[in-house]
Amino acid sequence: MINLKTLRDKSSSHMAEMLIQGSTMGIIDMTKKIKEYQGVEKETLDLANGLLQFEQKSLDEYKELL
């Protein structure tokens, strides 16, 4: 699907839009899982929170390309 979407529009704005959509889905899924798995080891939650922070930071950077 990505290949098809990029064939139509290769602009940086369109690429940023696709990355924003993917990151947003990742943020939603990771937030749900963090809340769901509160009883797991601290290392696991730290890793999940690190990924969540990375996705949020990336999302902010992608917005600048719109």
N, C-alpha and C positions, 0 to 999 in steps of 0.2 A: 504494500500500500504506500509506503514511503517513497519508493521509486516512482510510482505513478504520480503522486502528488508533486514530486520535485521535477518531473518532466514538464508539467504544466507551468510551474512558476519556481524559478531558481533564485529569486531575490532574497536578500538577507532578511527582509521583513517577513517573508513567508516562512523561511527556515526558522526564524525566531518564534513565530506563531506556533509551528509544530512542536518545537522544543518546550514552549510554555504549556501547551496542552499535555505533553508527556510528563513534565515535571509536576504539574498540578495533579494529575492522576496519581503520581508517585507520592506526593505529599498527603493526599487524602488516604491512600492505602496504608502508608506508614503510620499516620496518626491513629487510624483505627487499630492497627496491630499493636502499637505501643499501649493503647488503652486496654486492649484485650488481654495482653500478656504481662500485666503488672507484677505477677508473681515469679517471673523468671530471674535468672542471675543478673546481677548488676552489670557485668561485662556485656551481656546481650542487649540490655536496655541502653547502655552507653553507645554501643555500636549503632543501634537503631536511631537513637537521638542524633548521633553524628551524621548519619545518612539524611535524616530529616533536615538538619541545618544546612547540609550541602545543597539539597534540592531547593530549599528556600533562598539561599544565596544565589544559586544559579538562576532561579526564576527572576530575581531582581535584575540580574545582568542581562538576561534575554529581553526584558522589557525595554531596555535602552536601545535595542536594535529595531524596535517596531517603528 
